[in-house]
Amino acid sequence: MDTFEAIAKRFSYRGSFTKQKISRDDLHKIVQAGIDAPTGCNAQSVSFVAVDDPAIIKAIAEINPERSKPVCLTAQAMIVCIVDKAPVYGEMSFFVEDCAAATQNILLAITALGYASVWLDGILRNGIGEKIGEILNVPKGKEVRILLPVGVPETFGKPNTKKPFDQRAWFNKYGG
């Protein structure tokens, strides 16, 4: 699948996954896509844990709120994006941008390989991200920012409808 096809086919999947395992080779490719994302000042402020141990997946799924449980409980793998908030240019840090770029690359790689996922970050608030960090032995000073459950979806979805180009983009000035 080429890049533009992966972009067009990517969708957020919140359902149950099949029991088809994800190879370590595919997980390596998926995480490498995140590593290859651009970062502010080349600080490379995002690191990753690829989880494929069923016991760890279950432990992570069980501490999440109800609405995320089906996608997490049936995931065959999870990619956890961890950020370092330390400033890299004066007092500025680019961890938000770095993590977003890495996550998008990962989501496109997941799609290109025939899997599905959903970008989970809101559920990591209220101490859940810290609990996941404890499970994964994330060092103090680093933060679990994004959780991506991965698997083969029971049913493939379609991307949400986007507004047409001329309602969101123009040449040379806003509004055309």
N, C-alpha and C positions, 0 to 999 in steps of 0.2 A: 504494500500500500504506500503510495507516495504521500508527501507532506500535506498537500492540499486535500487529498481524500481523507486523511486522518483528521484534519481540521474540520472538514464537513461532516464526518461521521461521529465525532466525539459527542457523547451525551453523559449526563450525570445519572448514575444508576444507584438506586436505593433498595432494590429488591434482593431476593436470595440468589446466591451463586450455586452452580452445579458443584459436584465433588471433584471435578477435574483439577488435578494438581498443576501448579505452575513451576516450570523447571528453574533451577538456579541460574541457568544460562539466560533465560528470559528475564529473571529478576535482575541479573547483572546488567543486561541491556537497558532495562527500564531505569534503574538507578543511575547508570552512566549518562543517560539523557539528562537527568537532573544535574549531575556533576558538570556536564558540558554547557549548561546555561550561562549566560553572561552574569557577571556580578560587579557591583560598584567598586571601583578602584581595584578590581581583580582580588578583592578581599576573601572571596570564597567563604562567606559567612554561614553557609548552610551545609549541614552534614545530614546523613541519612542512616536509618536502620531498616534493613529489609527483613521482615519477620515472616518466617515460613514454618515455625514450630507451632503445631496446633495448640499446645498448652498455653503458649504465650498469646496467641491470637485470642483464645477463649478468655484469658485473664483480662486482656485489653477490652474485649467486647462486653464483658460483664460489668465493667465500671462506667460504661457509656449510658447516656439517657435512653429511655425506651425507644424513641423514634429512630435511633441509629442501630438498634440491635440486629435486625434481620441482615442488613448488609455487612455488619461486622461479624456476627456469629457464624455466617456461612462463608466468609472470605477465606480464600486459600492462601492468601498472603496479605501483608500490609506493608506499606511504605510509610515510614515516619520521618517527617522533615523536622530537623532540629536547627534552631538558629542561635547565633552568637550575636548579641546586641551591642557589642563593643564598638565604639566609634572607630572609623577607619580613615576619615578625612576631616581633620580638625575635630569638631564635636559631633560630626554627622556619622550616622550609621545607615546602611542601606539594606539591612536585613529583611525588611518588608518586601522591597523590590526584588532582592535576590531570591527570596523564598517563593515569591509569586512566579518569577521566570522559571525557576527550577520545577515548580509544581506543574506549570503548563507544559513544559517539555516532557515531564513524566506522564502526564495524562495523554499526550499525543502518542508517546511510545506505547503505553498500555493499549490504546485504540489500534495502533498499527499492528500490534501483535495478536489482535483478536480478543482481547480481554476488555473488561469494563471496570469503572471505579466511580467514586464521587469524592469531591474535595470537601473534607470535613475540617472545619476550624472552630465554628461557634460552639460545638459540643465540648471543646477542650477547655472552655472557661470554667470558672468555679472550682478549680483545683483538679479537674480531670486530667489536664495536660501534665500536671506535676505527678499525679499517680502513675500515668503512663511512663513518664520519665523515670520514676522509681523502678518500675518493672523492667525497663530497658537499661538501667544503670547509667542514665544520662548524667553527666557531671553537673555540679552546682554551677550556676552562672550561664547555663545554656537552657533553652526553652523548647519544649515540644510545641511546634506551631501548626503543623498540618498532619492529618492522618488520612491515608489513602487506602481503603480496603480494596483488594484486587481479586478478580476471579473471572470465570466464564459465566456470564449472566444466564439465568434460566430463560429469559426472553430479552431479545435485543430491543432497545428503545430507539427513539429518533431524537435528534437535537431539537431544542426549542426553536420555534420560528423567530427569526431575527428581522428587524426592520430593514427595509431596502437601503442599499448604499446611499442613495440620494437623500435619505432622511437622517443619516448619521455621518456622512463624509462628503467633503467637497474639495475642489482644487482651488488653491490660492487664497481663499478667504472663507471664513465661517458662513455658511448659508448659501454659498455658491455665487 
